[in-house]
Amino acid sequence: MTARRVPEPVAYPFHTMDGLGLAAAYREAQRTAGPIRVQLPYGEPAWLVTRYAEARAVLADHRFSRAMDAVRDAPRTTPVSPIGLVATDPPEHTRLRRPAARAFTARRAERLRPRVREIAEAAAHRLAAQGPPADLVEGFALPVPIAVICELLGVPAADRDRFRGWSDTVLSTSGATREDFGAATGELKAFMAALLAQRRTEPADDLLTALLHARAEDAAPAASAATAVSAASAASADTAASAAVGPSATATATDCPETAETVTDTEAAADSADTVTDTAAADSAADAPDTAGPQQHGTASGTAHSAAHGTGDAPGTSADDELVELCIALLLGGYETTAAQLANFTWVLLTERPEVLPALADSPGSAEAWVEELLRYVPLAASASLPRYATEDVEVGGVRVRAGEPVLVAIGAADRDGLRYPRPDDLDPGRDAGGHLAFGHGIHHCAGAALARVELQEGLRALARVLPGLRPAGAPTWRTAAFLRGPAELPVRW
């Protein structure tokens, strides 16, 4: 381990918002031994990891805590720190994540593929009917993932515009005040609480009902354990009484059943959903929060009323609030990152590899390889976020990170590390892009990764089939004051 050094922090973020390239400062950082020190607009300085091996190690290392974010002046780009599931550690994280992991599975995402294909093709046909030029963001990249996640959660079509307005405020990095953020979050919570209340009395074939069922199933073992504890207590009292008055029949308590569950990387890869955001698969979103932006995550505990209906909690409980926050995280992360990447991937292909979309029309099976390589290649997040705090001294890249110091992981830079991916700045679908960190890694791996992959694959296929000759019709207007980079408007013609 090298001698302890604490250099002066450099200003961060490095990226500009007017493009999708990897900032040169990341390359300079990758040539520096170990992590570098950075200062974000808010909070204390942090160590920044930019190389793949170190990034993956930090994300999976239990000696780093997300929960410490709540008691520190965490490094961040906004006045408000993310809360909820992305800001917890096991065992709390395991408890909060479990209902989503059970309800929002890769298997469920694959079953949705035919419907996702219908939604994508319908959006592409509407764009074609409108005629060129058209804005690909407004006409395709946004409506497709919004329709998918809203159908999945059971959000009525009439409410989707309201939801988008709230989302834009919550995910803004500088365009919204703390008061705006609080108001939008409050309205989102009230909206989602009303939907959950409706699902308790009117179950449907949607994710909200599945989440309520999953939480009810989790509550059952906990109730059994509580019953066993009560029985044990009663038995102990009986034993004491019998000892005082003489021999008699006494009860013997058994050990309480084990109710804890550990969500492993394998389970996360197969089933999970931290999100939303890390939008975003065995490894997944990234520089951005688990669901892409300030998120609230949660879960719920069952009650007698909900257990009778098999669908979760009674209103008004803190556990109910947790489930509301989890659903908000899924709602936000379920569309924002995918919408940004649909536009980003299309822009990159049209400008860097214009032969690809026409080829996808004839070889739709190649969409999987292209999506994986684009996930690796495009640095989506404007900045690394979600600091991990060392709970003890830890060596990272030969540098000692002291207990209590925060570490940020630059996923976009790590996925362009030449030590992991030869020719990292080449867009090559033939490479083995497996193991990329676009959806994060470890216990905060993005739960929506499987669904995001389905949407991105079917989105590119729909554009290739329905809009042959798709090409830019002018320069894009880039997002500003957002967690995610990408076009706010993308004019196209065909």
C-alpha positions, 0 to 999 in steps of 0.5 A: 500500500502506498503512503497516505496522501490526500491531494487537493480535490479537483472540481467535479463533474467532468462531463458537459451536457452537450454531447455523449463523449467521455470527458478527457479528465476521466482518461487523465484520472485513469492514468493516475495511480489509485482514485483521485480526490474530487469536489462536487457542487454540494457536500464534502470531498470524495475519492473518485474511482475511474478504472473498471477493476476498482469500480467493480470491487468498491461496488461489491465490497461490504466494507463500504456503506450507503447508509452513512450518506444520511448522517454525513454531508454527502458529495452530490450535485443537488441540494437534496440527497437520494433517500430510500433503498439506494441509501440503505445497507443490509439487513435493512436493504435486504428487507426493503428490496425483497418485495421488488425482487420477488415481483419484478423479475427477469422472467416477468420482463421477458413475458412482457416482450410481445407487449413491449414490441407492440408499444414500440411499433405503435409509437414508430407508426405514429411517428411515420404517420406524422411525417418528417421531420419529427422529434424522436424524443417526444414521439418515440423515446419518451412515450415507449418506456412511459407506456411500458412502466405505466402499464406494468404498474397499472398507472392510468393512461390519463395520468401519465402526463401528470406523472411526467411533470412530477418526474421532470421536477424530481430528476432535475439537478438545478432547475428545481428548488428544494420546495419544488422538489418537495411539492412534486415528491408529495404529489407523487406519493399521494398519487401512488398511495391512492393507486395502492389503496385501489389495488388492495380492494381491486387486485389486477394483473400488474406490478402493484398487485404483485408487490402487495402479494410479495409483501404479504408473503414476506409478512407471513413468516415474520408473523409465524416467527412472532407467534413462536416468540410469544409461545416461547415466552409463555412456555418460559412463564409456565416453566417458572410457575411449575417450578414454584408449585411443583411438577406439572406439564410444561411447554417447550419452545422451539427455535424461531424460524430463520426469516432473513434473506440475502439477495446475492448478485446471482439473484439480482441478475435473475430477478431484481429491481433496485429501481428504479433509477440504479434505471438499467442483468448481472451487472447494472444504472450506473453512475446514475442512482439505481433508478436514475435520479433522486429516488425513494425506495421502500417496502411494506409489511402486512396487516390483518386486513391486507392478509385477508385479501392477500395483497399487503398493508393497510393504509396509514402505516410507515411500511405503507409509506415504504411501499409507496416510495418503492413504487415511485422509484420503480416508476421514475427509474422505469422510464427515465433512464430507458428514455434517455438511452433510446434517444442516445443509442439512436443518435450514436448509431445515426452519427457514428454507425449509420449502417446499423439500423438498416442492417437491424431490419434484416437481422433483428437478432443482432439487437442484443449485441448492439444494446450490450455494447451501447450500454458499455459505450455510452456514458449516460450519467452526468456525474458519479453519484451515490457515495459509498462510505468506508466503514474501516480503512480500505485499500483502493487501487493502492491508496488507503481510504480511511474509515469515514471517507466517501468514494464515488464510482464513475461507471461510464469511465470504468466501462471505457477502461482499456485494461478491461475492454481493449480499444474501449473507444471503438463501438464494436458489437463483436466484443464480449461486453459482458460484465459491463457496469451500466446497471451497477453491480452488487446489492444495489444492482438495478432491478429494472435491468432486464426490462430495460434491455427488452425495451432498448432491443425492441425499440431499436428493432421497431425504428429499423423496421418501421422507419427505413432511412432514418437519419438526423434532420438537424442538431439535437438540443441537449438536456441541461440540469439533469442527472442523465445526459442526452438529447432533449430534442432529436430531430429526424427524418426518413 
